[in-house]
């Protein structure tokens, strides 16, 4: 397998390993952490009170798998040069850093923090190194596309919540 294809497919593989941890631990982290958030943080009252349903977590991760799969396919198709692949690759690395920051702020375990230093960040650094050594220019210009991933996460959870029968 060509290295650039491995990097591209690796995005989906690293995400899948990381999201198995989230699938197992997300609900407990929400139950423990959300009640400690300041009241100005926009969290639906029933989630603040009761936590999140496992079905919502599972559905949201399933929907994200489509998006992450599309990014990996874009990477294979473009041999790492595609805008979607590069944006999601950058976002995945920053997502991992966000997990570390969340655990530091919570001063405890939060979902995703175990696989971040052993899967997410090593994959991200390796992928960037392979792309650079292969002459693939990193489209590092604006961080705006990466920041758009946060509303995507929120939208996926809102849709999963809706599909699970809870109001927005």
Phi, psi and omega in degrees: 000134178296148183299321181289328174292319178297320178298316183294312179290332178298329177301312180293319181296314180296318178299317182297316178299314180298319183283343170296318176299315180296320178302319183280327192245350186301312184300315180293321178297316179299315181301322184276322189268318187303317179298339179276350181289148176299154183295338181284346177287125186286097176232130177308140186301321181292328177287320177300322183276312190251351185087196185244145179284145178298325178300322178295318179298312182298316180295316180297318178294321176299317179294320178295332179297327177294314179297313181293324175296319178297321178295318179295318178298319176300321178295317178296312181301318185262002185053046175087359184267348185295142180300315181297311180301311183295322179294315181291322176302311178299314180298324180296317177297314178294327175301316178298317178298323176299322177297317179297318179296319180299317179292323177296316179294321180282343184057035179196178176298136166229155184308136176090351186283339179286315183278347179299306183284343182254345180233300188299301185292318176299318177299312183303312181294319178297313181300315179298320179295314180297315179299314180298313180294337179270002178080018179275117181291134176278126178275073187272006184315266186270144173272355182305315179299324179293319179295335178291345179290332180294316173297329176297314178301315181297317180295319179298316179293322178296317178294317178299320178298316179296316179295332178278358174095007176261146178292161179296000000 
